[in-house]
Amino acid sequence: MRTEGDFIKINEWLLPFSWLFETAVRLRNALFDMGIIKSRAYDVPVISIGNITVGGAGKTPHTEYLVRLLKDHMKVAVLSRGYKRKTRGYRLADSRSTMREIGDEPMQMKTKFPDLTIAVDGNRRRGIDRLTHDEGTKGTDVILLDDAFQHRYVKPGINILLVDYHRLIIYDKMLPAGRLREPQSGKNRADIVIVSKCPKDLKPMEFRVLTKAMNLYPYQSLYFSTIDYNDLVPVYGDDKAPLPLHTIQGKNILLLTGIASPDQLIVDLKGYQTQITQLAYADHHHFSRKDQEHINAVFQAMEGPKMIITTEKDAARLCTAEQLSQNVRDAMYALPIQVRFLLNQEENFNNQIISYVRKNSRNSILVKRKDDHKPKDGNHTGDRPRTISFRNN
């Protein structure tokens, strides 16, 4: 289903190269499917969150959703490859870790969840082995694999595939003409498919059309999620209070991004009747001295009242930028985002995740006790035996 906000662009002249790339990917997948290249399963619950499109489907906020769902009741670890970090091998994040050591997305999560176990390793098998056997992390109850849908050397217990509503895989093409990492048939490996970044007012007819278009198998679950924005938080200066998003109305905004797809963010911010000047860099962009000087100059030339809005992922890289002017630092805020499921699907999704983790946990207390996953205003009898309760916080 094509939509007015569809952001797909196909470079037709690159299609011959896409066909070559597709042939190579299909061969690789066939070798895994036939067992010639081995996938390894684990006795600890492993949940993979990924996509088959390059960038921008919302892997990090969906991973954070799972962290909030599980972290208060078990020891959760997130394992990422740490894209564009300057270190190699396995690395366990701590309070002294930097973006250069672990990557911007792991750094973002570590800042948001200081007590969360976060590790990076391009070799996911080795990373899982370290998390489950090293002295400090061997009590890990569940591992979340960030951006691992194509990492088939690991066989996760649940494979979650994210599909951007504005870049549906059924209309996209393989790299380099399009942005698909593998053919559409790769979606058949998913246990759960989430159409992400949906409009909040998506009509019932659109849900039905999308469901038919995705053409999933009966064993696959389909969910729809949207993005909610939280209060703006200062990138510099912990003493400054967050700002409600509506306070940007009438201001000149410098939108500073280094993400794969800022288009929807622009559309949403323009809803506040603001004037937006955009500085868009490539995904995971490292802000050089020259970049910082350019940011200073662009912001200086803007008329007030004005401010800078960036993403949480960009803030993880910008917080160590030393050449930004004090005016820029004072005016810069990050816009946190959070996932929300549509169609009242949240409880079903939560229960599917919790059921898998409980049934496959190495911790017998999670296997034997029943979950009392209820609404917060539900009635509870006073003499009920104590159980472990999971809620999305």
Disulfide bonds with the S-S distance in Angstrom:
none
